[in-house]
Amino acid sequence: MTTVSPPSPAGRLGARVTLSPQDWLRVAADVLVDKSVEGVRVDVLAKTLGVTRGSFYWHFVDRDDLLQRLLQAWKQTQTEQVIAAHNQQGVAVQSVIHELAALPFHGARAQRGGAIELAIRAWARRDEMARAVVDEVDAMRLRYIEDCFQRLGFGPVPARNRAFLMYSYMQSESLFRAQGSEEDKQQRRDFVERLLTHPALPF
């Protein structure tokens, strides 16, 4: 049997370049935000990176492989790593709630993360693979937030209700990013945090 080696990646004017899968995923996420998933094509990404198409196949089997790994990278960086960081650092639960309420406001990084998430959710409306990952991420985030409220002393049902409201608030702040001044946003965040952590509320 003849072994066929993958093509050597080449950059502009044939110069060799070193690209990682993360480079391709980063550009794929940019194109997803700018053009939707239909624009995420191997030739488009290669042109953006200034390399030949052959470089792509060092890291991915095909376009579907790229899209699957793009979804998994989003799940890992925007959910699993956030949860793991909080758990490893042993952050007090009240501080975790405060940090979760502040996540949509973390500057350019939060803005980019929000844009990618909106693009993935738009993709998920018409694609089962993306829909499955989005549903998994939503369930994972809700379980984690619910657990935080339970550790604050709320019962299962009140904790679940509070988790849903907190998560809905976080999504809304990302979606309505241009609404209100910085002071307005701070007031909304403080209000939601006080509301959901108040033990006397009947829900």
C-alpha positions in Angstrom: 0.0 0.0 0.0 1.3 3.4 -0.9 1.3 6.0 1.9 0.3 9.4 0.7 1.6 12.3 2.9 -0.6 15.3 3.4 0.4 18.3 1.3 2.9 20.7 2.8 1.4 23.9 4.0 2.5 26.9 1.9 2.1 30.6 2.5 2.2 33.6 0.2 4.5 33.2 -2.8 5.2 29.6 -1.7 6.9 30.4 1.6 6.3 27.9 4.4 4.2 29.0 7.3 3.2 27.2 10.5 -0.5 27.3 11.3 -2.3 25.5 14.1 -5.8 24.3 14.2 -6.6 27.2 16.5 -5.6 29.6 13.7 -8.1 28.1 11.3 -10.8 28.0 14.0 -10.2 31.6 14.9 -10.6 32.7 11.3 -13.6 30.4 10.9 -15.2 32.1 13.9 -14.6 35.5 12.4 -16.1 34.5 9.1 -19.1 32.9 10.9 -19.8 36.2 12.6 -19.4 38.3 9.4 -21.0 36.0 6.8 -22.9 33.2 8.6 -22.0 29.5 8.4 -22.5 29.4 4.6 -19.4 31.6 4.3 -17.2 29.3 6.3 -15.5 27.5 3.4 -12.0 26.1 3.0 -11.1 28.4 0.1 -12.3 31.5 2.0 -10.3 30.6 5.1 -7.2 29.7 3.2 -7.3 33.0 1.3 -7.8 34.9 4.6 -4.8 33.2 6.1 -2.7 33.6 3.0 -2.0 29.9 2.5 -3.0 27.2 0.1 -6.0 24.9 0.6 -3.5 22.0 1.3 -2.6 23.5 4.6 -6.2 23.0 5.8 -5.9 19.2 5.4 -3.0 18.9 7.8 -5.5 19.7 10.6 -9.0 18.8 9.4 -10.5 15.9 7.5 -13.0 18.2 5.7 -15.3 21.2 6.2 -17.7 19.2 8.4 -14.8 18.3 10.7 -13.9 22.0 11.0 -17.5 23.0 11.8 -17.8 20.3 14.5 -14.5 21.4 16.1 -15.6 25.0 15.9 -18.7 24.1 17.9 -16.7 22.1 20.4 -14.1 24.9 20.8 -17.0 27.4 21.6 -18.4 25.0 24.1 -15.1 24.5 25.8 -13.9 28.1 26.0 -17.3 29.7 26.7 -18.6 27.2 29.2 -16.4 24.3 30.3 -13.3 26.5 31.0 -15.4 29.2 32.8 -16.9 26.6 35.1 -13.6 24.8 35.7 -11.9 28.1 36.5 -14.5 29.0 39.2 -14.3 25.5 40.7 -10.5 25.4 40.8 -10.1 28.8 42.3 -12.6 28.0 45.1 -14.5 31.2 44.6 -17.2 31.9 47.1 -20.7 31.2 45.7 -21.9 34.8 46.2 -18.8 36.0 44.2 -19.6 33.5 41.5 -23.1 34.9 41.1 -21.6 38.4 41.0 -19.1 37.3 38.3 -21.8 35.6 36.2 -23.8 38.8 36.2 -20.8 40.7 35.1 -19.7 38.3 32.2 -21.5 40.2 29.4 -19.6 43.3 30.3 -16.0 42.0 30.1 -14.9 44.4 27.4 -13.8 43.4 23.9 -13.4 39.7 24.8 -17.0 39.6 26.0 -18.2 41.4 22.9 -16.4 39.0 20.6 -17.7 36.0 22.6 -21.2 37.4 22.4 -21.0 37.9 18.6 -19.8 34.4 18.1 -22.5 33.0 20.3 -25.2 34.9 18.4 -23.8 33.6 15.1 -23.8 30.0 16.4 -27.4 30.4 17.7 -28.5 31.7 14.3 -26.7 28.7 12.7 -28.4 26.3 15.2 -31.9 27.5 14.0 -31.4 25.6 10.8 -28.8 22.9 11.6 -29.3 19.9 13.8 -25.6 19.5 14.7 -25.3 23.1 15.9 -28.7 22.9 17.6 -27.5 19.8 19.6 -24.4 21.6 20.9 -26.3 24.8 21.7 -28.8 22.8 23.7 -26.0 21.0 25.5 -24.3 24.3 26.4 -27.5 25.9 27.6 -28.3 22.9 29.8 -24.7 22.8 31.2 -24.8 26.5 32.1 -28.2 26.3 33.7 -27.2 23.3 35.8 -24.1 25.2 37.0 -26.0 28.3 37.9 -28.7 26.3 39.6 -26.1 24.6 41.7 -24.7 28.0 42.7 -28.1 29.1 44.0 -28.5 25.8 45.8 -25.2 26.3 47.5 -26.5 29.7 48.6 -29.3 27.8 50.5 -32.2 27.8 48.0 -34.2 24.7 47.4 -34.2 22.9 44.1 -37.2 24.6 42.5 -36.3 28.2 43.7 -32.7 27.6 42.6 -33.9 26.3 39.2 -36.1 29.4 38.7 -33.4 31.8 39.7 -30.9 30.1 37.4 -33.3 30.5 34.4 -33.8 34.2 35.2 -30.1 34.8 35.7 -29.2 33.1 32.5 -32.0 34.9 30.6 -30.6 38.2 32.0 -27.1 37.3 30.8 -28.2 36.5 27.3 -30.3 39.7 27.2 -27.4 41.9 28.1 -25.4 40.4 25.3 -28.2 40.8 22.8 -29.1 44.3 23.8 -25.6 45.5 24.3 -26.3 49.0 23.0 -29.2 49.7 25.3 -28.5 52.2 28.1 -25.4 53.9 29.4 -22.7 52.2 31.4 -24.5 53.5 34.6 -27.8 52.0 33.4 -26.1 48.6 32.8 -24.5 48.7 36.2 -27.8 49.5 37.8 -29.5 46.6 36.0 -26.8 44.2 37.0 -27.0 45.3 40.7 -30.8 45.0 40.6 -30.8 41.5 39.1 -28.1 40.3 41.6 -30.0 41.7 44.6 -33.3 40.4 43.4 -32.2 36.8 42.7 -30.1 36.4 45.9 -32.7 37.8 48.2 -33.9 34.9 50.4 -37.3 36.5 51.2 -38.6 36.3 47.6 -41.2 33.6 47.1 -39.9 32.1 43.9 
